[in-house]
Amino acid sequence: MDKVEKRLESFLESDSILFIFVIGFTTLFSFAIVTAGLLNGITTLLPHLFYIPVVFAAYRYPREGMILSVLVSSLYLVLVPLIMGPVPDVMINAYGHSVVIVAVGVIVSVLSFQLSREKEMYLGLLDDQNDLIAMIAGDSTYSFVNAAYCRYFDVEPGDLIGMPYREHYPPEESALLDAFFRSLNPQRPSGVLELSARGADGATRMFQWNVSGHFGEKGETLSYLSSGRDITSLRNMEEALRSSEEKFGALFSHARDGILVNELRDDLTLGPFFEMNRYTLDLFGYERDEMSTMSPLDLVVEAPAFLSEWLGQVQEGTARSFREEVMCRRRDGSEFPADVTAVAFELHGKRVILSILRDMSLRKEVQEKIIRSEELYRTLFENTGTAMLVVDDDGTIRNANNEVEKTFGYRKEALLSGSMRVGDIVVPEERHGTIGTFSAQGMISGGSSGEMRLIDASGMYRDTFYTIARIPGTSQRILSIADQTGTRQGSLLLAAVNEINQAVVYERESSVLIDRVCKEFAALNEYYVIAVSPLEEGRLTALTPSVSSLEEMHASYLYAGGGAYRAARSGLVEYDEWPAADDGGEPPLQVINFPMIADEEIIGAITAYLRPRVSITDPEIDTLQALANDIGFAIRSRRLEEEKLEALEQIEKNIEQLSIINDHIRNPLQVIVGYAVLDDWEHTEKVLGQAEEIDRIINRLDQRCLESSKIREYLIRHSGIHSGDHPR
């Protein structure tokens, strides 16, 4: 039954001469039967035969089908009075049949047209994917492949449709595929398989296939939808790690993923872990000795349902790895989701399982946010999509969606007034060329695309990318516009951030580093004016901003004690406004202050002045805040180094002065002792005793001086300070 349905569907979808012949034959056959019936006085039942060619034609050729229905009904209306005569009842019946024939043709044509559009839209979405996507029918033949799949194997879609998928894979991998497909069932309709495939260039690459099976009511296989992602680089990295034991050990111990290795016994039971990295112990809260007595099942809330089956496949050699999300349990009883990848391989003659797990707690939160964002995006896309205009041949705007007003600020009432054209929102210097270009492109049946600059409702120039295409059956065009202004602004910021990060690494002096930062920020003067203000003794120092002509304005802003000081006190991003330097009627500058934080210490603030009609995105704000913290940390590090150098210099001075003082004390002391010995008087013993006490004190000072010298040597040896360095 399924084969009959597939053949019928294939026949209905084809553009073959046979199909056209069938339409023509059934049309002539229907007229012959109806004519014979009219000659015999039959007027009610036989006209229904006209539905057959009309439905066939309307289903495959919607527009021609409607024409055929009108033509058939018209010929029928001509045929009836010629044979039966102008009998009122007969003519009324004929008119009724004609209306029904036309209605059937129109309804089937409209439904067929909508079905074709939905199918093209769905196939277009699959065709645009970078992953290799293939639909495999229940008889193991291709029923659909996307463009990426065809590019990889350098074939045309028509060459693959109906061909068995096994012809693209070696016999051993075909067997693995067959076993994997057989493992899918209505209870476990999807799975992941890693398989290599040789491309048209002769190179063999590894793909991770996500396969979803579709089953009928009785459990029979209808089709498999497989999506393959190239993971060759990942597998090559694993091979490189295994080839170097020393490098593997370093990566293993410092990896930020949990890595565990345990033995797979011959009876398919999981042995205890004999290797795990430090991160795993910290993640689960166990000591190494404790975890060495545990197996993977002791760390999970519930074992994956397919684990036993997979272990059996590993033993048979038909499977090697899997990836699954599993709920794990820590020592304290708390649970967390983890992305677990398990790989089975031979190690020293034993079969072992390498498990790599990643804590998905944070990712789950991010994924939930992404899902909510995607749901919101889908809702907006379904209802509004991108900014889109419907225009006449002369550019007059006839329709616009809500996204146009949201993106460019133009109210829909103004756009649809009938007097506004696309050229009215294009920048004047490019208006003539742009309108001429996409007017010509709109004549192309498949549509075209390009770039143009628009003016939004506030007067700001916008860089956009447009796609234009003619609406079938009309003289109007659909114009889709995507705003790219923020992307180009962000590229300038990214370039400056990269240069500043280089300076943070290589500049050793805090003053030179700050000068370099200001210099790199100067590249943003088209969109941003940025100034760095270090915090010294509770006050922000006004340095020259990236645009030197605004130095006085920046100093005035800091003197007013506004948002920059709030940011320095709170450690949060602060927003503000400040009049433009020329104050010539321009709108005020938008000011954003980013605190420079290093180990919870405020080092200063970075102030960004945004010119009128310039926008800044949340990711750019996050980038500037992260950069401010990096600069603050670098400045603090440089200052600490300078303070250590100053401390070392002071120690050297103290040692030198202490040695001089000791010598100055000893010389007079020797004279006193000499006089006391020469003159034998009653206080000689006391004087000599006190002199000895003074000498002991001086000796202790010498000892402290020696200890200070050792401290100095320790600082030089362990703090990266050299005796020739001097604080700058």
Helices and strands as residue ranges (DSSP letters): H 2-13, H 17-39, G 46-50, H 51-60, H 62-84, H 88-127, E 132-137, E 142-145, H 147-153, H 157-160, G 165-168, H 171-183, E 190-198, E 204-215, E 221-230, H 232-243, H 245-254, E 258-264, E 270-276, H 278-284, H 288-291, G 296-298, H 307-316, E 321-329, E 335-347, E 350-359, H 361-383, E 387-391, E 397-400, H 402-408, H 412-415, G 422-425, G 428-430, H 431-441, E 448-455, E 461-470, E 477-483, H 485-506, H 510-521, G 522-524, E 528-536, E 539-540, G 548-550, H 551-559, H 563-570, E 574-578, E 589-598, E 601-610, H 618-678, H 684-718
